[in-house]
Structures are given as structure tokens and as C-alpha cells.
Amino acid sequence: MRTVGQVLKEERERKLYTLEEIEKSTKIRKELLEALEKGNYTKLPPPTFVQGFIKNYGKFLGLPTDKLLAIYRREFSEGKSPPRILESFTNPLDKKRIRITPAKILGTVVLGLIITFFIYLWFEYRFLIGAPFLEVSKPQDQVSVSSTAIYVSGRTDPESKVSINNQEIQVDLSGRFSQEIQLTDTSNTIVVTATSKSGKEARIERTVFLRR
């Protein structure tokens, strides 16, 4: 008489399913499905689990599970070899465990410190060799005004020195500055410079027209 594995295999092949498709749908590893189809019970876990495999496999194929289990029990009554637990069974397909060990934690911490250190070095390098950041928010370039007094404001690196038309002005702790200057001509050029501790300079010019 046919074994339960033969019945399952014949129905699977009749319905044109591959073992990979069965594995994906039932979450039973391919090697266990192959052992079940071949009746190689020495490569399968204990009978209780095998019966669960047969139920899931048979249900997927649309076969009566009670008849499949009856065939399986008959096979064992005829003296089949007892099954044993496989390593693949102890690590089922749908369970992926990530073990957190002290070594992994330490490695993660060290890696984070190294990345932080190199980021710090990059910022220090940029600060030492590059011109400081400088932004002038007021006045806009090519703007026309009617008042002879105008405010120049913006921001820079807190450590930088700021000058407007060669006159040094105060910078607050956040790097912001604001200074009132007087317009004397119809066309006025405002030069804002920021100088870093290393002597690097950033420069922005604004042209402001005075309407008389």
C-alpha cells in the first residue's frame, strides 16, 4: 500500500506544486518535506510533530487529514524506525533569533565612539582650514530705502569676529549680530566679513540705494 509520503507527493505533483512553494506556505522546511515524502522518518522529529506536518501539508493540498493520519499510524504499526529530532527542526523556518551578547554590545559601543570621533575630527578640520559660516539676512542686496539709518544683521560661527565696513561689531553666544549703520551716498556698498580664529575670512557685500 502507498505510504502517506507517497500520497502527499503524488497530489503535490498532480497539482504542480514545488517543495519550495509548500515550504513557503506551510513553514515546514524543504528537507523535512522531502523526508516525509520519502518516508524517511529517521530524519524527522517525534511523531507528534510529524502528524502536525501531515495535517498542514494535507490541508494545503486539499486532502482529508484524518485518512492521511490513519495511513501514517499504519506505517508505524508495521515497524517503521522511530524518528529523531533534527537540528533543522530546532531552528524552524519562521523563527529568526538575534542573540545579543556582551561582545556585540561592546562592539556596537566602540563603533559608535569611533564614528563620533571621526565626525568631531571632520568638524575640527573644517573649522581650522575653511572659512567661517556667514549669513547676512538684512539688508537684501540692491534694495532701495528712504532712511539714512539701516540695520545690518545676520549670523556666523560664535567664535568668529565680524566687521561691517572694517568696523568690528559684537557677536552674541549663538553667533548672531545686528548693527545700525548710516548711509551717506545714493549708492552704498556694505561689506560684512567674518574672520575665524585661524585667520580664514568669509565676505558678503550688499548694495543699498538711498532715495533722497
C-alpha positions in Angstrom: 0.0 0.0 0.0 1.1 3.6 -0.5 2.7 5.5 2.3 1.5 8.9 3.5 4.5 10.4 1.9 3.7 8.9 -1.5 0.1 10.2 -1.3 1.3 13.7 -0.5 4.0 13.7 -3.2 1.6 12.4 -5.9 -1.0 15.0 -5.0 1.6 17.8 -5.0 3.0 16.8 -8.4 -0.6 16.4 -9.7 -1.3 20.0 -8.7 2.1 21.1 -10.0 3.4 22.5 -6.7 7.1 22.6 -5.9 8.6 21.8 -2.5 9.7 25.4 -2.3 6.1 26.6 -2.6 4.9 24.1 0.0 7.7 25.3 2.3 6.7 28.9 1.9 3.0 28.2 2.6 3.3 25.7 5.5 6.5 27.0 7.1 7.9 23.4 7.0 11.5 23.2 5.9 12.1 21.6 2.5 14.4 18.9 3.9 11.6 17.8 6.2 9.1 17.7 3.4 11.4 15.6 1.3 12.0 13.2 4.2 8.2 12.9 4.8 7.5 12.2 1.1 10.3 9.5 1.1 9.1 8.0 4.3 12.5 8.6 5.9 11.3 9.0 9.4 14.8 8.8 10.9 15.3 12.4 9.6 12.0 13.7 11.1 11.2 15.0 14.6 8.9 13.0 17.0 5.6 11.6 15.8 3.5 14.3 17.4 5.2 17.0 15.3 5.2 14.8 12.2 1.4 14.5 12.5 1.2 18.2 12.6 3.3 18.4 9.4 1.0 15.9 7.7 -2.1 17.9 8.8 -0.7 21.1 7.4 0.6 19.6 4.2 -2.6 17.7 3.6 -4.8 20.7 4.4 -2.8 22.8 1.9 -3.3 20.1 -0.8 -7.0 19.7 0.0 -6.6 16.1 1.2 -8.6 14.5 4.1 -6.2 14.8 7.0 -7.9 12.0 9.0 -7.2 9.5 6.3 -3.6 10.7 5.9 -3.0 10.3 9.7 -4.6 6.8 9.5 -2.1 5.8 6.8 0.8 7.3 8.9 -0.3 5.3 12.0 -0.5 2.1 9.9 3.1 2.7 8.7 4.3 2.8 12.3 2.3 -0.2 13.3 4.3 -2.1 10.7 7.6 -1.4 12.4 9.0 1.8 11.0 12.1 3.2 12.6 11.4 5.7 15.3 12.1 9.3 14.4 14.8 11.6 15.9 14.9 15.4 16.4 16.8 17.3 13.7 18.9 20.4 14.1 16.8 22.0 11.4 13.7 21.3 13.4 15.1 23.0 16.4 15.5 26.1 14.2 12.2 26.4 12.4 11.8 28.4 9.2 9.7 31.2 10.6 11.8 31.9 13.7 14.9 34.1 13.3 16.6 34.9 16.6 19.2 37.6 17.1 21.3 36.9 20.1 22.5 39.9 22.0 25.8 39.2 23.7 28.2 41.4 25.7 30.7 41.2 22.9 28.1 42.6 20.4 27.1 45.4 22.8 30.7 46.3 23.4 31.4 46.2 19.6 28.5 48.5 19.0 29.6 51.0 21.6 33.1 51.0 20.3 31.9 51.5 16.7 29.7 54.4 17.8 32.6 56.1 19.6 34.8 55.7 16.6 32.2 57.3 14.3 31.6 60.1 16.8 35.4 60.7 17.0 35.8 61.0 13.2 32.8 63.3 12.9 34.4 65.5 15.6 37.7 65.5 13.7 35.9 66.4 10.4 34.2 69.4 12.1 37.5 70.5 13.6 39.3 70.1 10.3 36.6 72.1 8.6 36.8 74.8 11.2 40.6 75.1 11.1 41.1 75.2 7.3 37.8 76.5 6.0 36.3 80.0 6.0 33.7 80.5 8.8 30.0 80.4 8.1 28.5 83.8 7.3 24.9 84.8 6.5 23.5 88.3 6.1 19.8 88.4 6.5 19.4 92.2 6.3 19.6 94.2 4.2 18.8 92.5 0.9 21.1 93.2 -2.0 20.1 96.0 -4.4 17.4 97.3 -2.0 16.2 100.9 -2.0 15.5 102.8 1.2 14.4 106.3 2.2 16.1 106.4 5.7 19.7 107.2 6.2 19.9 104.6 9.0 19.8 100.9 8.3 20.3 97.8 10.3 22.7 95.1 9.1 22.0 91.7 10.8 22.9 88.1 10.2 24.8 85.2 11.9 28.1 83.4 11.8 30.1 81.0 13.9 30.1 82.1 17.6 34.0 82.1 17.6 34.3 84.4 14.6 34.9 88.1 14.6 32.5 90.2 12.4 33.2 93.5 10.8 31.0 95.8 8.9 32.9 98.2 6.6 36.1 97.4 8.5 34.4 98.2 11.9 34.3 95.3 14.3 30.9 94.6 15.9 29.7 92.4 18.7 28.6 88.8 18.1 26.4 87.0 20.7 26.8 83.5 22.0 24.7 82.0 19.3 26.7 83.8 16.5 24.1 86.4 15.7 24.9 90.0 15.1 23.0 93.3 14.4 24.3 96.8 13.9 22.9 100.1 12.7 24.9 102.0 10.1 24.5 105.3 8.4 24.0 105.7 4.6 25.8 108.7 3.1 25.6 108.3 -0.6 22.9 107.5 -3.2 24.6 104.1 -3.7 26.1 102.5 -0.6 28.3 99.3 -0.5 28.1 97.4 2.7 30.9 94.8 3.3 30.4 92.2 6.0 33.3 90.0 6.9 33.6 87.1 9.4 37.1 86.0 10.4 37.9 82.7 12.1 40.5 82.1 14.8 42.7 80.6 12.2 42.5 83.8 10.1 40.2 82.4 7.4 37.7 85.0 6.2 34.2 84.9 4.7 32.9 88.1 3.0 29.5 89.2 1.8 28.7 92.5 0.1 25.3 94.3 -0.1 24.5 97.3 -2.3 21.8 99.7 -0.8 20.4 102.6 -2.6 19.3 105.8 -0.7 16.3 107.6 -2.1 16.5 111.3 -1.5 
